[in-house]
Amino acid sequence: MKLNILTFGIAKDITGNQTFEMHLPEGATTGDLKTALNQQFPDFEKLTSLAIAVNNTYTRDNLILNESDEIALIPPVSGG
């Protein structure tokens, strides 16, 4: 299935795009997405955390994804 992914902050810098597509098998979970991201973009492994929001809700690694989902990568926030 084709997933459209939005990126913010350092996630945008790592991917080089504000939006991009990834292809995963039907029935893939957010955990599968994280694994695929780490394989395609090894710099994601350097982050202390990476939240994934699906349809405006933060998710756990076991959520099954659908092609119609709005997926956003939310990196850790820093600053003071």
N, C-alpha and C positions, 0 to 999 in steps of 0.2 A: 504494500500500500504506500501511497505517496503522502508524506506529512509536510505541511507548511509550518515552519518554525520561525518565531520572532525572537530576536535577541536584544539584550540591553547591557549597557556598561561594558565590562571586560569581555563578556560573552560575545558582544558585537565585534570587539577588537580581535578576538581569537578566530572567529569565523570569517571576518572580513566583510560581513554583510549584516544588514538589519533584519533581513528575511532570507531564508534559504529552504531548500527541499531536501528531505531525506527519505529513502525508501527502506521500509522494514516489512517483514512478513505480516500477514493478517494475524491478529491475536497478540501482537507485540505489546509489551508493557512499558511503562515509564522507566523501569529498570533496564529493559532491553535498549531503550533509547539512550540512556546514560552510557551504557557499554559501547554502543555504536558511536556516540559522540567522542568518547575517549579514544576509540580506534582511529576515527577520521581526523580528530583535532587533539593530539596528545597534550596540548597545553591545558585542557580542561582538568586533567589529573592533578595539576599544580594548585588548583583552587581549593580553599579550605571547605567550601560548600558550594553547591549549585542547586537552587530550587527550580522545580519545573511546575508551572501552572498550566492547567488544562481547563479551557473554558472558564477562565477567571478564578479558578480555585486551585490552591496549592495541593499537590498530590503526593502520594507515597509511591514507592517503586512497583507496587503490584497493580496499578490501574491499567486496564486494557485500553489501548488507544484506538481511535477510529479516524479514518481519512478526513472527516468533517470537523475534527477537533481543532480549536485554536490553541496552539502550544506556544508557551513563552519560556525562555531560559532566563532565570533571574539569578545573577551572581551575588556573592556577598557584598554588602555595602560597607564602605569604609569612610572615614572622615570624622570631623569633630565639631 
